[in-house]
Amino acid sequence: MKKIIALIFLSALALMLTGCAGNKYTYSYYDVFDTFSSITLYCEDVKEAKSVSDELHEELLRLNNLFDIYNNYEGVNNIKTINDNAGKAPVNVDEDIISLLSEGKNAYAETDGTVNIALGSVLEIWHKYRENALENEIYAVPSDEELKAASQHTDINSIVIDDINSTVYITDPEVSIDVGAIAKGYATDYARKFLKERGIGAGMVNLGGNLIVLNDENKKNFKTGITSPEGDGKYSDIIFLSNSSAVTSGSYQRYYEYNGKRYNHIIDGKTLYPAENNKSVTIVDESSLKGDIFSTALFILPYEDGKALAEKNNVEALWITSADEKYKTDNFGK
């Protein structure tokens, strides 16, 4: 995926595992999903830890290439391949792409259309303007006309998934898939499943801020701080994770400023402009994918609407609104 430096909003430095047996080994990478990632394992010896970490790293690289919307890879049909063939022909793809896009279509239904993997035509416009500002110091915002024209090609039903033949076809040649709201969550859940299958009893994966932990009954809780969106080095909250994930969406991660106004990377499909209701939303859930989906949806929505959606879907959330109000569900991070 196109290289973007992402801020790590869940502080790995604050992590602590209580009651843990075995030695702690941490391996860091910068080549997965264009962000910093780390794998922390509790193992009896370094040989086991290094072997498992290397295997997982290779799997994450594989998912990175499959889910890429910007780059081609020799011998790989990825999401860019699907987009390039929109309106032309179905593309035979790996089962992980089928699973990811199926989850994306489910996310559309679960969030009442707030999270839409078919919004790529609009997101690409904002991506171009943001890159121009950050890389070339050319500052501007898209016109309403440009955005409205692109929004005519964002129908989730134009993405046709054939589970039997493992193909994906976009019926509208101007529709583009963007999985930025779900890809890291899917990959993080995959990582935890991978570690469990390798017999790892305790560990953590931090994939660009998508944090997930695993531990058995003798290895109790990870403690972590959620970084304040103000960039002051303080924490918005302290939470404890046990076989669960924490994911944050925020306006302070990727943005540019123009005429004194900040334009973040999370786009509201209804207004076609960056969402402005919140500074950050953090979700704690067993699934990092669910955290990805609902941190994005609740970040976009006004607090009251987000609260209703969270209650409907049994989601534990923390909001920092644009008015600097802090809200959280009753069992958040406990």
N, C-alpha and C positions, 0 to 999 in steps of 0.2 A: 504494500500500500504506500501511497505517497508519503514521503517522510515529513512528519510533524512532531515537534518536541512536545510531549504531554507532561503536565505537572502531576505529580503523584499526590493525590489529595488524602489518601489514607496513609498515615505515617507508619512505614515499616519499622522505623527506629523505635517506635513505642511498643512493638510487639513483645509479648512475654508469654511463655507457655509454663503453666504451673504443673507440678507433679510429674515431670517428664523424665522418662528413662532414655538412655542412649545419648549419643553425641549429636550436636547441632552442626549441620553443614548448609551453607548458603551459596548458591550460584546465581550470577547475574548475567543478563543478556540485553542486547540493544537491537536485535535484528528481527524481533517478532512484533507484528502489528505496529511497527514504527514507534515504539515506545520502550521505556525501561521496563524490564520484567525480572522477577527473581523467583527462585525455587528454594525453599527452606525445608530440609528433611532432617528427621531425627533417626539416626541409624547407628548400628554398632561399630561400623568402620567406614573409612573414607572411600574404600573401593566400591562398596555397595552404593553409597550415596552418589558418587560420581557416575557410576553406570546408569542408575535410575534417572538422574538428572539429564544426562546426555540423551537417553532414549526419549524422555519427555520433551526435551528441547527440539529434537528432530520431528516429533509429532506436531508440536506447535508451529514449526516452520512449514510443515505440510499444510496445516489448516490456514496459515497466513497466506500461502500461495493460492489455495483454493478460493478463499474469500476476497481476494484482491480485486478491486474494481478499476485499478489504474494500470497494472502491468501484466504483460503476457509472460508465460513460462513454457519452455519447450516441453511438449508432450502433455501439457496440463490444460484441460478445459475448466476454466474458473468462472467467476461471476462476470469478469470483463468479457470473456468469450460469449456468455449469454447476452450481455448488453450489445455486443458488436453484431450479434445475429438477430436482434429484435426485428420482428416483422419479416424475417427471412426463413429461418428454419429452427426446429427444435435442436437443442444441444444435449448430447449425452454427458452426464456429469457424475462425479463421485457421490456416494450415498450421504456423506456429510453435508454436501451442498443441498441435497434434497431435504435433509433433516432441518438444516438452518432455515431455508426458505419456507418450509412448512411451519416452523416456529414463528417466522416473520408474519405469515398470513394469520396465524392464530393471534399474534400480538395485536394486529389491526383490529380484530374482533374484540379482544379483551379490553382494549383501551378506547373503544368507540371511535376508532380511526385516528387517534392522536399519534400513534406510532405507525408509520407507513413506509415499508421498504420500497414502495414504488414512487417515492418522492424524489428520486435521484435527479430528475431534470431540473428541479428547483434547487436542490442542495448543491448541484454542480455549479450553478450560477453564483451562489454565495461563496462557494469554495474558490472560484476564480477571482472574485473581488477580494477575498481575504488574502489569498496568496499574493495578489498584486500589491496589496498594502504592506504585507509583512516582508516580502522578498524584494519588491521593486520600488517601494515607497510611493506607489501610485494609489491615492486614496479616493474612493468613490463608493457609492451604493447603487445597486441595480434599480432600474426604473420600474414603476408599477406595471407598465405594459410588458416589459420583459418577463417579469415574474408571473403575471397572469397568463401569458401565452404558454409558458412552461407548465403551469398548473393544470392546463387542459389535458396533460398527458401524465397523470399520476394515479390511474385506476388500478387498484390492487388486483382486480379480477383479470387484468390483462396478463398477469403472470400465471401461466398454466403449468402445473407440476404433474408429471406422469410418473407415479410411483412404480408402476409395473415395469416400464421401459427405462426408468431412471433418466428422464429427459426433462428439460425446462424450456419453455417457449414463451416469449413475450409477443403478444399479438399486435401491439401498437409499436411501430418502428421508432417512435419518439419517447417511449417509456424507458426509464433507466432504473435498475435496481441499485439501492444503496443500503448496505447492511451495517453501517457504522453504529447504529443503535443496539445491535444484538450480537455482533460477531465475537467481541471479546468475552461476553458473558457465556456464549456457547463454548468457546475454547477453554474458558476457566473451569466450567463444569466438566468438560472432557478431561482436563488435567487432573481433577480430583478423582474421577473414576479410574483414570490410568494409574494413579498412585495407589489406590486401594487394591487394584488388581495385582500390583507389584508387592503387596504385603506391607506397605508403609503404614505404620500405626499413627504417626503424628507428623504433620507438616503444614506448609503454607505455600500457596502460589499467589503472587502479586503480578497481575498482568495489566500493567499500565494503570493501576488503581483499582481494577477489579480484584478484590481480595477474597480468597477462599481458604478455609482451614479444614483439616481433618484430624480427628483425635478419637481414641477409644475411651472406655470408662475410667482408665487409670491416668489419662492425660487430659486434663480438664479444659481449661479455658485459655484462649488467646485474648490478650488485652491490647486494644489499639485506640489511638486518638484520631478523630476526624478533624482534619485541618480546617481552620476558619477560612471562609471565602474572602476575608479582608486582606489576606496575605501578610498578616502581622505575626505569624509564627505561633499563634495560639490555637487551641482546640475548641471546636464547637461543642464537642461531646466526647466522652470516653465510653467505649462499649466493650462487651465481652462476647467473643464468638466461640461457639462449640459446634463443629460440623456444619458450619454455615458460612455465608458470604456477606460481604458489605460492598456496596457499589454507590458511588456518588456521581451525580451530574451537576455541573456548575457553570456559571457564566464567566468564571475567572480562568478557565483552562485554555481555550483557543478563541481568540477574539482580535479585533482591531478597532481602532478609534478613528472617527471621522467627524469633524466639526463638533468635537467635545462629547460625542456620544459613542458608547461601546456597542459593538455588534458582535455577539458571541456566535458560536457555531451550531447551536441547537435551534432549529427552525420550526416555527409553528405552522403546520400545514394549512391552517385556516387563514391566518393573516399573511402568510408567505414571508414573514419577517422573523428575525431572532426573537425568541421568547423573552418576556420582560417581567414575568410575575414573581420570579424567585431568583435568589443568588445561588442557592444550592439545595439539592434534595438527596438524601442518603437513604438507601433501602437495605435492610438486613433480612435475609431470607436463606433458606437452605440452598436455593438455586441462584447462581450468579446471573444466569440468563434472565430469570424473572426480575432480579435486581436491575439489570440493564434496561429491560423493557419499562419497568415502572418508575425508575429514577428519571428516565427521559420523559415519560408521560406526565408525571407529577410536577416535573420542572416546568413543563410547558403550560400546564393548567393553572388557573387561579387556585389559591389554597382551598377554598370551600369545595370546589369541583374535584380537586385532587384528593381531598380527604374522603369524599363520597366514593371515589373510584378505589381508593386504598381499602376502605371498609368492605366494599363489594367484593374485592379480590383477596381479602385477608392478607394485606401487605403492611409490614411494620416500617414506618417512615419517620424521617426527621426533615423538617423544612426550615430553611432560613430564607424568609421572603425578601423581596426588594425593599420593603419598608423596615427591614432589620427585625422583624418579628420571628420568634423561634417557636415552632410547634413540633410535637412528636406524639406518635401513637403510644398507648399506655404501656405496651411491653417492648418498646423499641430498645434493642441492644441489651436486653436482660437475659 
